[in-house]
Amino acid sequence: MSDTSTSNSDVEDDIDDVLPISSHVNIIHGLKTVSCLTLDSNGMRMITGGHDETMKMFDFTSMDKNFQAFRTIKPCPGRLLRTIECSANNDMILIVPGDCQAIVLNREGTRLEVFDVN
């Protein structure tokens, strides 16, 4: 009589090879500090801004296993990004750099408006 049963550890090893089971991923913005981060209201996109003056847009629905940003822009060259927020319907992005301006971008990162606070 042969033993055709497999052990639980063999089955778990097979599942780990097939299913992408993980509790976390590392998403890299850049080499400098991330100073702001936001998610859109659907949780489908994450936008980061940092001390390297760049804004990176990550789309979770089309992200591959490399977890790279689909778009990187410098909306305020020469200025650190302090705040990034998405509008309620996700069609605009508000950026506030380290000076007295607020910049509005569309969903794809094109500048729509600049507001001076002074």
C-alpha positions as CSV (number, residue, x, y, z in Angstrom):
1,M,0.0,0.0,0.0
2,S,1.6,3.2,-1.1
3,D,1.2,6.5,0.7
4,T,-0.2,9.0,-1.8
5,S,-1.0,11.7,0.7
6,T,1.0,14.9,0.8
7,S,2.0,16.7,3.9
8,N,0.5,20.1,4.8
9,S,3.8,21.8,4.4
10,D,4.1,20.5,0.8
11,V,0.7,22.0,0.0
12,E,1.5,25.3,1.6
13,D,4.8,25.5,-0.4
14,D,2.8,24.9,-3.6
15,I,0.3,27.6,-2.8
16,D,3.1,30.1,-2.0
17,D,4.6,29.4,-5.4
18,V,1.3,30.2,-7.2
19,L,-0.4,32.9,-5.1
20,P,1.1,36.3,-4.5
21,I,0.7,36.2,-0.7
22,S,2.3,39.1,1.1
23,S,1.3,41.6,3.9
24,H,3.3,44.5,2.5
25,V,5.3,45.9,-0.4
26,N,8.0,48.5,-0.7
27,I,7.1,51.4,-2.9
28,I,10.1,53.6,-3.6
29,H,9.6,57.3,-4.1
30,G,13.3,58.3,-4.4
31,L,16.5,58.9,-2.5
32,K,15.2,61.9,-0.4
33,T,12.6,62.2,2.2
34,V,8.9,61.8,1.3
35,S,7.2,64.9,2.7
36,C,3.6,64.3,1.6
37,L,1.4,61.4,0.5
38,T,-2.2,61.0,-0.5
39,L,-4.7,58.5,-1.8
40,D,-7.5,59.3,-4.1
41,S,-11.0,58.7,-2.7
42,N,-11.3,55.3,-4.4
43,G,-7.9,54.1,-3.1
44,M,-6.8,53.3,-6.7
45,R,-4.0,55.9,-6.9
46,M,-1.4,57.0,-4.5
47,I,0.6,60.3,-5.0
48,T,3.8,61.1,-3.2
49,G,5.8,64.2,-3.0
50,G,9.2,64.8,-1.5
51,H,12.3,66.8,-0.8
52,D,13.6,65.9,-4.2
53,E,11.0,68.3,-5.7
54,T,9.2,65.4,-7.5
55,M,5.7,64.2,-7.4
56,K,5.2,60.5,-8.3
57,M,1.8,58.9,-9.2
58,F,1.2,55.3,-8.6
59,D,-1.8,53.5,-10.0
60,F,-2.6,50.3,-8.1
61,T,-4.9,48.9,-10.8
62,S,-2.1,48.8,-13.5
63,M,0.9,48.4,-11.2
64,D,3.2,45.5,-12.1
65,K,5.5,43.5,-9.7
66,N,8.2,46.3,-9.9
67,F,5.8,48.8,-8.1
68,Q,7.1,51.7,-10.1
69,A,5.3,55.1,-10.5
70,F,3.5,55.5,-13.8
71,R,4.2,59.2,-13.9
72,T,6.9,61.4,-12.3
73,I,6.8,65.2,-12.6
74,K,8.4,68.3,-11.0
75,P,5.4,70.6,-10.6
76,C,7.3,73.2,-8.6
77,P,11.0,73.2,-9.7
78,G,13.3,74.4,-7.0
79,R,10.7,74.0,-4.2
80,L,10.0,71.2,-1.7
81,L,6.5,69.7,-1.8
82,R,4.7,70.1,1.5
83,T,1.1,69.0,0.8
84,I,-0.7,67.0,-1.9
85,E,-4.4,66.3,-1.8
86,C,-6.9,64.8,-4.3
87,S,-10.3,66.4,-5.0
88,A,-13.4,64.5,-3.8
89,N,-14.2,63.4,-7.4
90,N,-10.5,62.6,-8.2
91,D,-10.3,65.0,-11.2
92,M,-7.8,67.5,-9.6
93,I,-4.7,67.5,-7.4
94,L,-3.8,70.3,-5.1
95,I,-0.1,70.8,-4.4
96,V,1.3,73.3,-1.8
97,P,5.0,73.8,-2.0
98,G,7.2,75.5,0.7
99,D,6.2,79.0,-0.4
100,C,2.9,80.9,-0.6
101,Q,1.4,79.3,-3.6
102,A,-1.1,76.6,-4.3
103,I,-1.0,74.7,-7.6
104,V,-3.9,72.8,-9.1
105,L,-3.1,69.9,-11.5
106,N,-5.5,67.7,-13.5
107,R,-5.6,64.0,-12.8
108,E,-2.8,63.4,-15.3
109,G,-0.4,66.0,-13.8
110,T,-1.0,69.0,-16.2
111,R,-1.0,72.4,-14.5
112,L,-4.4,74.0,-14.5
113,E,-4.1,77.0,-12.0
114,V,-1.6,78.7,-9.7
115,F,-2.9,80.6,-6.7
116,D,-0.7,83.2,-4.8
117,V,-1.6,83.4,-1.1
118,N,0.1,86.8,-0.6
